Amino acid sequence: MDKEILKLYLTFWSGLLSGWVINNFTGFDKPVLVHELPIPDYALLTHIIEENFIFALILFLIGNGTAQKIVAFAISAFYGQIVFKFGLIVGLVGTIPHGLIELLGFSFIAYAGQKFKAKTSFVKPLLIGYIMLAVAALIESTLSIYIFQHVV
């Protein structure tokens, strides 16, 4: 794995955790599920794929490593405030099953954008990234829902 992919990956995680830090100042809420979700939730699966693929395309088209890291950190910090709204442990338990793969997929796609801009081979990291996003979406719409409904 290229060092640039690892840097992007760590940028996503540091952004997410900064959302937790922000929540430390604003306060946490008690975890609440509005209603039970079906497992698997196909509507959620298609929504996650749509949102993630659009964000990945934006990262790819930016193509500049520094700009990608700024966008990745900012978006991750925003999502971190949502994910860690109920505290660090609840946020990690709900995020880790799909987040490990999802954030790595975004990192591969951002790296592919850098390679595309440099006019070098970008297809392999792009395909790997999108496959990882699809797998992460499947996990998020099944396992992550189950965890929130039965464990947290």
CORCOR-V791084 format. One line per field, one symbol per residue. ss: DSSP state (@ for helix, = for strand, . for the rest). A space follows every 50 residues. Layout:
ss=???
This chain:
ss=..@@@@@@@@@@@@@@@@@@@@@@@@...............@@@@@@@@@ @@@@@@@@@@@@..@@@@@@@@@@@@@@@@@@@....@@@@@@@@@@@@@ @@@@@@@@@@@@@@@@@.....@@@@@@@@@@@@@@@@@@@@@@@@@@@@ ..
